[in-house]
Amino acid sequence: MNLKALFWASSALVLAMAAGTAAPGEQAKVYRPAAAAKPAAHLPGYNPDRNAYFGDLHVHTKLSFDAYIFNVRASPEDAYRFAKGDTIGHAAGFNIRLAGGPLDFVAVTDHSEYIGAMREAAVPGSPLSKLPIVSGLFSTDIQEIGKAFARIVQASQDMTMPAEFSDKGIAGRAWKEIQDAAAHNYQPGKFTTFVGYEFTSAPQGRNLHRNVIFKSATVPGLPYSARDSADPEDLWRTMDSWRGRGIESLAIPHNSNGSDGLMFEPTKRSGAPMDKVYADLRRRNEPLAEITQIKGTSEVHPSLAPNDEWANFEIMESYIGTNKPITQFKGGYVREALKDGIVMQDKRGFNPFKFGFIGSSDTHNAAPGSVEERNYFSKTSTDSTPVNRNSVPPGGAKTWEGVKFDPDSRGARFQSWGASGLAGVWAEENSREAIYAALRRKETFATSGPRIRVRFFASYAYSDDLAQKGDVTRQAYAKGVPMGGDLPAAKAGQVPKFLVWGVRDPNSGYLQRAQIVKGWVENGVAKEKVFDVACSDNLPLNRATWRCPDNGAKVDITTCATERFKGDVELRTLWRDPEFNPKQRAFYYVRVLENPSCRWSTWDAIRNGTPPNPRLAETIIERAWSSPIWYEPRG
C-alpha cells in the first residue's frame, strides 16, 4: 500500500466506528475526586460586567486512535502546557508554540472509541500487541504498516474488531489520565481546564461527532461512546441520566458541514418525526454548536445564501477523512438550522435548533489554539509540510506551471482546511463554574482564529446614546438581554434596539465592518438578510442597501503586509431593525469582519519563495460571530 492509500486507510478507520454495544453497567461507575479547597469569594480578575475569555474545546492527543496512528506522542499534560504558552514537540519532528499568547481555557477531547488502545498495542508484550490484527502495525516497513491498517479498517467496518480494543481497563487508564491532567493544570483565576471527550458517530461516513464537556471533576466512570450507540439521542439520554446522579455536562456538535445534511435533519435519526420531548432533550444537552474549525466553517454554504457576499469562507465540501463530495448542504450549516428551528417553533410549537456558537481547532497535535494563519503548522502530522498540503509546488519546483491537480489526493483535501477557530465566552472570572455557566446560557462567540471580542445585546429600553456611554455594558445587562437570550414580545409601537460591539485582536488585522444576520418567518417560510450596521474609517452606511463602502484595505501578496491605515480598532453601534414586524418570529446574530489578510497557504508560499497555489484563495477575511438573540412574538 502506498502512502496515499495508507492515509486513507487510517482516516477511514475513525469514521468506521459508528455502532456497537457496550457491556451492561459500563456507565455505572462515577469518578469523584478528593474535595478541593473552597475557593475565595471572587478570583483575581473578577468582573461583574464579565470578561472575554478565549479557549479551545476540541483537542486530541496520543490517546486518540487516529492521532496515535499519525505518530502523535504528546499527552494531555503536553496539550495543557502548549495552551499555557510552552513549547512542545510536533509529531513531524519540529517544535511548536503559540505566537499569540496563552489561552484562558481548554478541554482535551480525545475520541472515546478505542481510547488509549493504540498506545497499549504499541507496547511489546502487551495483550493487544499479541493480536494478529496488530502484526506489522508498528513496523518500519511501509508495506507491512499498510497491510496492518487495512486489516484494522476492515475489522472496524465489519464490527469484528477484537474485543480487547474496547477493554474497559485500557479505556479507564486513558480516561483517568485525562482527568488527572485536567486536575493538575487547573489554576482558578488564571487557566481553566475541563474534562471532556469526543463522541465519534459517523453513520456511512456522515459526521455526527459531538464533544462532551463536563462542568466539574465529577464525571462518569467511562465515556459513553459511539460503540455504545451511534444515535446522538442515546447520548443525550445518557447525559440526562448522569445529570440525575449529579454529573453535569453538555455536548457540542461539530463539522456539521461534513454531515451531508444529517446534523440538522428535520427528523429523528430513526426517521420518526420530531416532537417537543425530543426538542427539549436536544436543547437541554446541546446548547451550543461549533461553527468553525480546521476542517471548515459551518456558518452557511454559498448555495444556501446567494445574497450573502461573505458566505464563501473556508468551505469544505467533502466527507470527513475522505474526498467523497457532500451532496446535501441543507441540514449541514448552522444558519439554515436556525431558520428551520424558528419555522418549527412557528408551526409545531418547539425548536430543536436553538443553539449558541463557539469555534475550536480539532487539533490532532495536542496543540490547542494552533489556528494562527502565519503560524499554521497542520492539523495532523500527515499535513505538516507545505508540499503535503498543496501550498507549494511539489518536487522543489519554483512555479505551478505544468503541475497537475489531483482531486483525489490527500493534498486536495488538506488545502481546504483552515487555520480556525477559537471559542470565546463572557464570564465573571476564569473558573470552571463561571465559564461553564457562560456556555450554558450561550453567552459565547466564535472566531476564525484572531481573538476578536464581540458583544451583542438587545432591548426595547436602551437610550439612543447608549453606545457612547461610559457604563454601556452595565446598562446593556440591566435593561436588555445578551447574546444567547430571548427578546420578549414587543408591545404596541416598540422596535428592538441592538447593541453591537467588536474589538480587534491587537495581534491581528483591523476591523472593516460589523453586520447583523437576521432570520425570520414570513407566511410560514424562513427568510434571511445580512445588514451592515457599522462601517470602519467613518465611511457612510448606505441604508438603502445596508452595505458599507469598501474601505480600500489591501494586502501585498509578495510580503503579506497589510494596510496599516485602514480599518478600526473598535466598532460599536446601536441599531434598530428597520424591517421589524412584531408578529414574526426571528433570530439575530452579529458577524464582525477584519480587513483582508494572507491565508496560511500564501504564508507557506512566501516562505518557500514560490507563488501561491493559483487554485487557492490568496487572502481571507478573518471574522467573529456572536451567538444569536431570538425574538419570540406574543402567543
C-alpha positions as CSV (number, residue, x, y, z in Angstrom):
1,M,0.0,0.0,0.0
2,N,1.4,3.4,-0.9
3,L,1.5,6.4,1.3
4,K,-1.7,7.9,-0.1
5,A,-3.6,4.6,0.5
6,L,-2.1,4.4,3.9
7,F,-3.5,7.8,4.8
8,W,-7.0,7.0,3.5
9,A,-7.0,3.8,5.5
10,S,-6.1,5.4,8.7
11,S,-8.6,8.2,8.2
12,A,-11.4,5.8,7.3
13,L,-10.7,3.8,10.5
14,V,-12.1,6.6,12.7
15,L,-15.1,7.0,10.5
16,A,-15.9,3.3,10.7
17,M,-16.5,3.5,14.5
18,A,-20.2,4.1,14.2
19,A,-22.1,1.5,16.2
20,G,-21.8,-1.2,18.8
21,T,-22.9,-2.4,22.2
22,A,-21.0,-1.9,25.4
23,A,-21.2,-4.3,28.3
24,P,-24.2,-3.7,30.6
25,G,-23.4,-1.4,33.5
26,E,-20.3,0.1,31.9
27,Q,-21.5,3.6,32.8
28,A,-22.4,2.9,36.4
29,K,-19.2,4.0,38.0
30,V,-18.6,7.6,38.8
31,Y,-15.2,9.2,39.3
32,R,-15.3,11.5,42.3
33,P,-12.0,13.3,43.1
34,A,-10.9,14.3,46.5
35,A,-12.6,17.6,47.6
36,A,-10.7,20.7,46.6
37,A,-10.1,23.6,48.9
38,K,-13.0,26.0,48.9
39,P,-12.2,28.9,46.5
40,A,-12.3,32.6,47.6
41,A,-15.5,34.5,47.1
42,H,-14.0,36.1,43.9
43,L,-11.0,35.1,42.0
44,P,-8.4,37.5,40.6
45,G,-9.8,39.4,37.7
46,Y,-13.4,39.1,38.8
47,N,-15.6,41.5,36.8
48,P,-19.4,41.7,37.4
49,D,-19.7,43.0,33.8
50,R,-17.9,39.9,32.6
51,N,-14.6,39.4,30.8
52,A,-13.9,37.9,27.4
53,Y,-12.0,34.6,27.7
54,F,-10.7,32.6,24.8
55,G,-10.2,28.8,24.6
56,D,-10.3,25.6,22.7
57,L,-12.8,22.8,23.5
58,H,-11.7,20.4,20.8
59,V,-8.2,18.9,21.3
60,H,-6.8,15.5,20.6
61,T,-3.7,13.9,22.0
62,K,-1.9,10.5,21.7
63,L,-4.9,8.9,23.5
64,S,-7.0,9.3,20.3
65,F,-6.9,6.4,18.0
66,D,-6.3,8.4,14.9
67,A,-3.7,10.8,16.4
68,Y,-1.6,7.9,17.6
69,I,-1.7,6.5,14.0
70,F,-0.5,9.8,12.8
71,N,2.6,9.4,15.1
72,V,1.4,11.9,17.8
73,R,3.0,11.1,21.2
74,A,2.1,14.3,23.0
75,S,-0.1,13.7,26.1
76,P,-3.0,15.7,27.7
77,E,-0.3,17.2,30.0
78,D,1.6,18.4,26.9
79,A,-1.6,19.9,25.5
80,Y,-2.2,22.0,28.6
81,R,1.4,23.1,28.6
82,F,1.1,24.2,25.0
83,A,-2.1,26.1,25.8
84,K,-0.3,28.0,28.6
85,G,2.5,29.1,26.2
86,D,5.1,26.4,26.4
87,T,6.9,24.7,23.6
88,I,6.1,21.1,22.7
89,G,7.3,18.7,20.0
90,H,5.3,18.1,16.8
91,A,4.9,14.5,15.5
92,A,6.8,15.5,12.4
93,G,9.9,16.3,14.4
94,F,9.9,20.1,14.9
95,N,8.9,22.3,17.9
96,I,5.7,24.2,18.0
97,R,4.5,27.1,20.2
98,L,1.6,29.6,20.2
99,A,2.6,33.0,18.8
100,G,-0.5,34.9,20.1
101,G,-0.1,34.1,23.8
102,P,-1.7,31.6,26.2
103,L,-5.3,30.6,26.1
104,D,-7.7,31.0,29.0
105,F,-9.5,27.6,29.0
106,V,-9.1,24.3,27.3
107,A,-10.7,20.8,27.2
108,V,-8.8,17.7,26.0
109,T,-11.4,15.8,24.0
110,D,-9.9,12.5,22.8
111,H,-12.0,10.1,20.8
112,S,-13.8,7.8,23.3
113,E,-13.8,5.0,20.7
114,Y,-10.8,2.7,21.4
115,I,-9.4,5.5,23.7
116,G,-5.8,4.6,24.7
117,A,-5.8,1.3,22.8
118,M,-3.3,2.1,20.1
119,R,-0.8,3.3,22.7
120,E,-1.1,0.0,24.5
121,A,-0.9,-2.0,21.3
122,A,2.5,-0.5,20.7
123,V,3.9,-1.8,24.0
124,P,5.8,-5.0,23.3
125,G,4.4,-7.9,25.3
126,S,1.0,-6.2,26.0
127,P,-2.1,-8.3,25.3
128,L,-3.0,-6.0,22.3
129,S,0.4,-6.3,20.8
130,K,0.0,-10.0,20.5
131,L,-3.2,-9.9,18.5
132,P,-2.8,-11.0,14.8
133,I,-4.6,-7.8,13.7
134,V,-1.8,-5.7,15.1
135,S,1.0,-7.6,13.4
136,G,3.1,-5.1,11.3
137,L,1.3,-2.0,12.5
138,F,4.5,-0.6,14.1
139,S,6.9,-2.0,11.6
140,T,9.5,0.2,9.8
141,D,8.3,-1.3,6.5
142,I,5.6,0.9,5.0
143,Q,4.1,-2.1,3.2
144,E,3.7,-4.0,6.5
145,I,2.1,-1.0,8.1
146,G,-0.3,-0.7,5.2
147,K,-1.4,-4.3,5.4
148,A,-2.0,-3.9,9.2
149,F,-4.0,-0.7,8.7
150,A,-6.1,-2.4,6.0
151,R,-6.9,-5.3,8.5
152,I,-8.0,-2.8,11.2
153,V,-10.1,-0.8,8.8
154,Q,-11.9,-3.9,7.6
155,A,-12.5,-5.2,11.1
156,S,-13.9,-1.8,12.2
157,Q,-16.3,-1.8,9.2
158,D,-17.3,-5.4,9.8
159,M,-17.7,-4.9,13.6
160,T,-15.2,-7.7,14.1
161,M,-12.6,-5.6,15.9
162,P,-11.2,-7.7,18.7
163,A,-12.9,-7.0,22.0
164,E,-9.6,-6.3,23.6
165,F,-9.5,-2.9,21.8
166,S,-12.6,-1.9,23.8
167,D,-11.2,-3.2,27.0
168,K,-12.6,-1.2,29.9
169,G,-9.3,-1.4,31.8
170,I,-7.5,0.3,28.9
171,A,-10.2,2.9,28.5
172,G,-10.3,3.5,32.2
173,R,-6.5,4.2,32.3
174,A,-6.7,6.7,29.5
175,W,-9.8,8.3,31.0
176,K,-8.1,8.7,34.3
177,E,-5.0,10.3,32.6
178,I,-7.3,12.9,31.0
179,Q,-8.9,13.6,34.4
180,D,-5.6,13.8,36.2
181,A,-4.2,16.2,33.6
182,A,-7.2,18.5,33.9
183,A,-6.9,18.5,37.7
184,H,-3.2,19.1,37.7
185,N,-3.4,22.1,35.3
186,Y,-6.5,23.8,36.6
187,Q,-5.4,27.2,38.0
188,P,-8.6,29.1,39.1
189,G,-8.4,32.8,38.1
190,K,-5.7,32.1,35.5
191,F,-6.3,28.9,33.5
192,T,-9.3,26.7,33.4
193,T,-9.4,23.0,32.3
194,F,-12.4,20.9,31.6
195,V,-12.7,17.2,31.5
196,G,-14.1,16.1,28.2
197,Y,-14.1,13.6,25.3
198,E,-15.4,13.2,21.7
199,F,-18.4,11.0,20.8
200,T,-17.4,9.9,17.3
201,S,-20.5,8.8,15.4
202,A,-20.3,8.7,11.6
203,P,-23.0,6.6,10.0
204,Q,-22.0,5.8,6.5
205,G,-19.2,8.3,6.9
206,R,-21.6,11.2,7.6
207,N,-20.3,13.3,10.5
208,L,-22.4,13.3,13.7
209,H,-19.5,13.9,16.1
210,R,-20.0,15.7,19.4
211,N,-17.6,16.9,22.1
212,V,-18.9,16.3,25.6
213,I,-17.7,18.8,28.2
214,F,-18.2,18.2,32.0
215,K,-18.9,21.1,34.4
216,S,-16.7,19.7,37.2
217,A,-14.3,16.9,38.1
218,T,-17.2,14.7,38.9
219,V,-17.6,12.5,35.7
220,P,-18.8,9.0,34.8
221,G,-16.6,6.0,35.2
222,L,-16.2,5.8,31.4
223,P,-17.3,7.9,28.5
224,Y,-20.4,7.0,26.6
225,S,-19.2,6.4,23.0
226,A,-20.4,5.6,19.5
227,R,-19.6,2.0,20.3
228,D,-22.5,2.1,22.8
229,S,-24.8,3.7,20.2
230,A,-24.2,5.8,17.1
231,D,-27.5,7.7,17.7
232,P,-26.9,11.1,19.4
233,E,-30.3,10.8,21.0
234,D,-29.0,7.9,23.1
235,L,-26.0,10.1,24.1
236,W,-28.4,12.8,25.3
237,R,-30.5,10.4,27.3
238,T,-27.3,9.1,28.9
239,M,-26.3,12.7,29.8
240,D,-29.7,13.1,31.4
241,S,-29.1,10.0,33.5
242,W,-25.7,11.4,34.5
243,R,-27.4,14.7,35.5
244,G,-29.7,12.7,37.7
245,R,-26.6,11.4,39.5
246,G,-25.0,14.9,39.9
247,I,-22.9,14.7,36.8
248,E,-23.5,17.9,34.7
249,S,-22.3,18.0,31.1
250,L,-23.1,19.5,27.7
251,A,-22.5,18.3,24.1
252,I,-21.3,20.4,21.2
253,P,-21.8,19.1,17.7
254,H,-19.0,19.9,15.2
255,N,-18.3,19.7,11.5
256,S,-21.9,19.8,10.6
257,N,-20.5,20.7,7.2
258,G,-19.3,17.1,6.8
259,S,-22.6,15.5,7.8
260,D,-24.1,15.6,4.3
261,G,-27.3,17.0,5.7
262,L,-27.6,14.8,8.8
263,M,-26.6,17.0,11.6
264,F,-29.7,19.2,11.5
265,E,-32.0,16.9,9.6
266,P,-35.8,17.5,10.1
267,T,-36.5,14.1,11.7
268,K,-35.0,11.9,14.4
269,R,-32.2,9.6,13.4
270,S,-34.7,6.8,13.4
271,G,-36.8,8.7,10.8
272,A,-39.5,9.3,13.3
273,P,-40.9,12.8,13.4
274,M,-39.6,15.2,16.0
275,D,-41.7,16.3,18.9
276,K,-41.4,18.7,21.9
277,V,-40.0,16.0,24.1
278,Y,-37.2,15.4,21.6
279,A,-36.6,19.1,21.1
280,D,-36.3,19.7,24.8
281,L,-34.0,16.7,25.2
282,R,-31.7,18.1,22.4
283,R,-31.7,21.7,23.6
284,R,-31.1,20.7,27.2
285,N,-28.0,18.7,26.2
286,E,-26.7,20.7,23.2
287,P,-27.0,24.4,23.9
288,L,-24.1,25.2,21.5
289,A,-22.7,24.3,18.1
290,E,-19.1,24.6,16.8
291,I,-19.4,26.9,13.9
292,T,-15.8,26.9,12.7
293,Q,-12.7,24.7,13.0
294,I,-9.8,23.5,10.9
295,K,-12.0,21.2,8.8
296,G,-14.0,24.1,7.5
297,T,-16.6,26.7,8.6
298,S,-20.2,25.6,9.1
299,E,-22.0,29.0,9.3
300,V,-23.5,29.0,5.8
301,H,-22.9,27.5,2.4
302,P,-22.9,29.9,-0.6
303,S,-25.6,27.9,-2.3
304,L,-27.9,28.5,0.7
305,A,-27.2,32.2,0.9
306,P,-26.8,33.7,-2.6
307,N,-27.3,37.2,-1.3
308,D,-24.5,37.0,1.3
309,E,-21.3,38.2,-0.2
310,W,-19.2,36.7,2.7
311,A,-20.8,33.2,2.7
312,N,-17.9,31.6,0.8
313,F,-15.5,31.4,3.8
314,E,-13.2,28.3,4.3
315,I,-15.8,26.0,2.9
316,M,-15.0,22.2,2.9
317,E,-17.3,20.2,0.6
318,S,-16.2,16.6,1.3
319,Y,-16.8,13.9,3.9
320,I,-14.5,13.9,7.0
321,G,-11.5,11.8,6.2
322,T,-12.1,11.3,2.5
323,N,-12.6,13.3,-0.7
324,K,-16.2,11.9,-1.2
325,P,-18.2,15.0,-2.1
326,I,-21.0,16.4,0.0
327,T,-24.3,16.5,-1.8
328,Q,-26.7,17.8,0.8
329,F,-25.8,21.2,2.2
330,K,-29.1,21.9,3.8
331,G,-29.1,20.3,7.2
332,G,-25.3,20.8,7.4
333,Y,-25.0,24.5,8.2
334,V,-26.0,26.4,11.4
335,R,-27.7,29.4,9.8
336,E,-30.1,27.1,7.9
337,A,-30.7,25.1,11.1
338,L,-31.6,28.3,13.0
339,K,-34.1,29.1,10.2
340,D,-35.6,25.6,10.3
341,G,-35.9,25.9,14.1
342,I,-37.9,29.0,14.1
343,V,-40.2,27.6,11.4
344,M,-40.8,24.5,13.6
345,Q,-41.5,26.8,16.6
346,D,-44.0,28.7,14.5
347,K,-45.8,25.7,13.1
348,R,-45.4,23.0,15.7
349,G,-44.6,24.8,18.9
350,F,-41.0,23.5,19.5
351,N,-37.5,24.4,18.3
352,P,-34.7,21.7,18.5
353,F,-32.1,24.0,16.9
354,K,-31.8,26.9,19.4
355,F,-28.1,26.9,20.0
356,G,-25.3,29.4,20.5
357,F,-21.9,29.4,18.7
358,I,-18.3,28.6,19.6
359,G,-15.3,27.8,17.5
360,S,-12.5,25.4,18.3
361,S,-9.5,23.8,16.5
362,D,-9.9,20.0,16.4
363,T,-6.1,19.8,16.5
364,H,-4.7,16.3,16.4
365,N,-1.3,17.6,17.5
366,A,-2.2,18.2,21.2
367,A,-1.8,21.9,20.3
368,P,-4.9,23.8,21.4
369,G,-5.3,27.2,19.8
370,S,-2.9,26.4,16.9
371,V,-5.1,28.4,14.4
372,E,-2.8,31.3,13.6
373,E,-2.5,31.9,9.8
374,R,1.2,32.9,9.9
375,N,2.0,30.2,12.4
376,Y,-0.2,27.3,10.9
377,F,1.7,24.0,11.1
378,S,-1.1,21.5,10.4
379,K,-4.0,19.6,11.9
380,T,-2.1,16.3,12.0
381,S,1.4,15.1,11.2
382,T,0.3,14.0,7.7
383,D,-0.3,17.6,6.5
384,S,2.8,19.0,8.3
385,T,4.7,20.1,5.2
386,P,3.6,22.8,2.7
387,V,4.0,20.2,-0.1
388,N,1.6,17.8,1.6
389,R,-1.0,20.5,2.0
390,N,-0.6,21.7,-1.6
391,S,0.6,25.2,-0.7
392,V,3.9,25.0,-2.6
393,P,4.8,23.1,-5.8
394,P,5.9,19.5,-5.5
395,G,9.4,18.3,-6.3
396,G,11.2,21.5,-5.5
397,A,9.6,23.3,-8.5
398,K,9.6,27.1,-8.3
399,T,6.4,27.6,-10.3
400,W,3.0,26.0,-10.7
401,E,3.3,25.7,-14.4
402,G,2.7,22.2,-15.6
403,V,1.6,20.9,-12.1
404,K,-1.4,18.7,-12.5
405,F,-4.1,18.9,-9.8
406,D,-5.2,15.5,-8.5
407,P,-8.7,16.0,-6.9
408,D,-8.3,12.6,-5.1
409,S,-5.0,13.4,-3.5
410,R,-4.8,14.0,0.3
411,G,-3.3,17.4,-0.5
412,A,-6.6,18.4,-2.3
413,R,-8.4,17.9,1.0
414,F,-5.7,19.4,3.2
415,Q,-5.7,22.6,1.1
416,S,-9.3,23.2,2.1
417,W,-8.5,23.1,5.8
418,G,-8.4,26.4,7.5
419,A,-6.5,27.8,10.4
420,S,-9.6,28.1,12.6
421,G,-11.1,28.5,15.2
422,L,-11.4,29.7,18.9
423,A,-14.2,29.7,21.5
424,G,-15.0,32.9,23.3
425,V,-17.1,33.4,26.4
426,W,-18.2,36.3,28.6
427,A,-17.8,35.3,32.2
428,E,-17.2,37.0,35.5
429,E,-14.0,35.2,36.2
430,N,-11.7,32.5,34.8
431,S,-13.1,29.4,36.6
432,R,-14.9,26.2,35.7
433,E,-18.1,27.4,37.3
434,A,-18.2,30.8,35.6
435,I,-17.1,29.6,32.1
436,Y,-19.4,26.6,32.2
437,A,-22.3,28.9,33.2
438,A,-21.5,31.1,30.2
439,L,-21.5,28.1,27.9
440,R,-24.9,27.0,29.3
441,R,-26.5,30.4,28.9
442,K,-25.0,30.7,25.4
443,E,-23.2,34.0,26.1
444,T,-20.5,32.7,23.8
445,F,-18.9,33.7,20.5
446,A,-16.7,32.1,17.9
447,T,-13.7,33.4,15.9
448,S,-11.9,32.1,12.9
449,G,-8.6,32.4,14.9
450,P,-8.0,36.0,15.9
451,R,-9.0,37.0,19.4
452,I,-11.7,39.4,18.3
453,R,-14.0,40.3,21.2
454,V,-17.7,40.6,20.3
455,R,-20.7,41.7,22.5
456,F,-24.3,41.7,21.4
457,F,-27.4,42.9,23.4
458,A,-31.0,43.7,22.6
459,S,-33.7,45.7,24.4
460,Y,-36.7,48.0,23.9
461,A,-35.5,50.3,26.7
462,Y,-32.0,51.3,25.5
463,S,-31.4,55.1,25.2
464,D,-30.3,56.2,21.7
465,D,-26.9,57.3,23.1
466,L,-26.2,54.0,24.9
467,A,-23.2,53.1,22.6
468,Q,-21.4,56.3,23.7
469,K,-21.9,55.9,27.4
470,G,-19.1,55.0,29.8
471,D,-21.2,52.4,31.6
472,V,-22.5,50.9,28.4
473,T,-22.0,47.3,29.5
474,R,-23.7,47.7,32.8
475,Q,-26.7,49.4,31.3
476,A,-26.8,46.8,28.5
477,Y,-27.2,44.0,31.0
478,A,-29.6,45.9,33.3
479,K,-32.0,46.9,30.6
480,G,-31.7,44.1,28.0
481,V,-30.7,40.6,27.1
482,P,-27.2,39.4,26.0
483,M,-26.4,37.0,23.2
484,G,-27.9,33.6,23.8
485,G,-31.1,35.1,25.2
486,D,-34.7,35.7,24.2
487,L,-36.2,39.1,23.4
488,P,-39.8,39.1,24.7
489,A,-42.7,40.1,22.5
490,A,-42.9,43.8,21.6
491,K,-45.7,46.0,23.0
492,A,-47.5,48.3,20.7
493,G,-45.1,50.6,18.9
494,Q,-42.0,49.0,20.2
495,V,-39.0,48.3,18.0
496,P,-36.0,46.5,19.4
497,K,-32.6,48.1,19.6
498,F,-29.4,46.0,19.2
499,L,-26.1,47.0,20.8
500,V,-23.2,45.7,18.6
501,W,-19.7,45.9,19.8
502,G,-16.5,44.4,18.3
503,V,-12.9,45.0,19.3
504,R,-9.9,43.8,17.2
505,D,-7.2,41.4,18.3
506,P,-4.1,43.6,18.7
507,N,-2.1,40.8,17.1
508,S,-4.3,40.6,14.0
509,G,-6.0,42.9,11.5
510,Y,-8.1,46.0,11.9
511,L,-11.9,45.7,11.6
512,Q,-13.7,46.7,8.4
513,R,-17.4,46.2,9.3
514,A,-19.9,44.8,11.7
515,Q,-23.0,43.0,10.5
516,I,-26.3,41.6,11.8
517,V,-27.6,38.4,10.2
518,K,-31.3,38.2,10.6
519,G,-33.6,35.2,10.0
520,W,-37.4,35.4,10.3
521,V,-40.6,33.5,9.5
522,E,-42.9,35.1,6.9
523,N,-46.1,33.3,5.9
524,G,-44.7,30.1,7.2
525,V,-41.4,30.4,5.2
526,A,-38.0,31.2,6.6
527,K,-36.1,34.2,5.2
528,E,-32.8,35.8,5.9
529,K,-30.9,39.1,5.3
530,V,-27.5,40.5,6.2
531,F,-27.3,44.1,7.4
532,D,-24.1,46.0,7.6
533,V,-24.6,48.1,10.8
534,A,-21.2,49.7,11.4
535,C,-18.6,50.8,8.9
536,S,-14.9,51.5,9.5
537,D,-13.0,54.7,8.7
538,N,-16.1,56.8,9.3
539,L,-17.5,55.6,6.0
540,P,-21.2,56.3,5.4
541,L,-23.6,53.3,5.7
542,N,-25.9,53.0,2.7
543,R,-29.2,52.4,4.3
544,A,-30.9,51.6,1.0
545,T,-28.7,48.5,0.5
546,W,-27.5,48.1,4.1
547,R,-23.9,47.9,2.9
548,C,-20.7,49.8,3.9
549,P,-18.4,51.0,1.1
550,D,-15.2,49.2,0.6
551,N,-12.6,50.8,2.9
552,G,-9.8,50.1,0.4
553,A,-7.7,47.9,2.6
554,K,-5.2,45.9,0.5
555,V,-2.7,43.1,1.0
556,D,0.8,42.9,-0.5
557,I,0.9,39.3,-1.7
558,T,4.6,39.4,-2.1
559,T,5.2,40.1,1.6
560,C,1.7,39.7,3.2
561,A,2.0,43.2,4.6
562,T,-1.5,44.6,5.3
563,E,-2.9,48.1,5.2
564,R,-1.9,50.0,8.4
565,F,-4.1,53.0,8.0
566,K,-7.4,51.4,7.0
567,G,-9.9,49.8,9.4
568,D,-10.9,50.4,13.0
569,V,-9.8,49.1,16.4
570,E,-13.3,49.1,17.6
571,L,-16.8,49.1,16.0
572,R,-19.7,50.0,18.3
573,T,-23.2,51.0,17.4
574,L,-26.9,50.8,18.4
575,W,-29.1,49.5,15.6
576,R,-32.8,49.4,15.1
577,D,-34.3,46.7,12.8
578,P,-35.9,48.8,10.0
579,E,-38.0,45.8,8.9
580,F,-39.2,44.7,12.3
581,N,-42.6,43.0,12.4
582,P,-43.7,42.2,15.9
583,K,-45.7,39.2,14.7
584,Q,-42.8,37.5,13.0
585,R,-40.6,35.1,15.0
586,A,-36.9,35.9,14.3
587,F,-33.3,35.5,15.3
588,Y,-30.3,37.9,15.0
589,Y,-26.6,37.4,15.4
590,V,-23.5,39.5,14.8
591,R,-20.7,38.9,12.4
592,V,-17.6,41.1,12.6
593,L,-15.2,41.1,9.7
594,E,-11.5,42.1,9.6
595,N,-9.6,43.7,6.7
596,P,-8.3,41.1,4.2
597,S,-5.1,39.3,5.2
598,C,-2.9,36.4,3.9
599,R,-4.2,32.9,4.2
600,W,-1.9,30.3,5.7
601,S,-1.2,28.8,2.2
602,T,0.1,32.2,1.0
603,W,2.4,32.4,4.0
604,D,3.7,29.0,3.1
605,A,4.4,30.1,-0.5
606,I,6.2,33.3,0.6
607,R,8.5,31.3,3.0
608,N,9.2,28.9,0.1
609,G,10.0,31.6,-2.4
610,T,7.3,30.4,-4.8
611,P,3.9,31.9,-6.0
612,P,0.8,31.0,-4.1
613,N,-1.2,28.0,-5.4
614,P,-3.5,29.5,-8.1
615,R,-6.3,27.2,-7.0
616,L,-6.4,28.6,-3.6
617,A,-7.6,32.0,-2.3
618,E,-4.6,34.2,-1.6
619,T,-6.3,36.1,1.2
620,I,-9.1,35.6,3.7
621,I,-11.3,37.9,5.8
622,E,-11.0,36.7,9.4
623,R,-14.2,37.1,11.4
624,A,-16.1,36.5,14.6
625,W,-19.7,35.5,15.2
626,S,-21.8,36.2,18.3
627,S,-24.4,33.7,19.5
628,P,-27.9,34.6,18.4
629,I,-30.7,36.5,20.2
630,W,-34.2,35.2,19.4
631,Y,-37.3,37.3,19.2
632,E,-40.4,35.5,20.4
633,P,-43.7,37.1,19.3
634,R,-46.8,37.2,21.5
635,G,-48.8,34.0,21.5
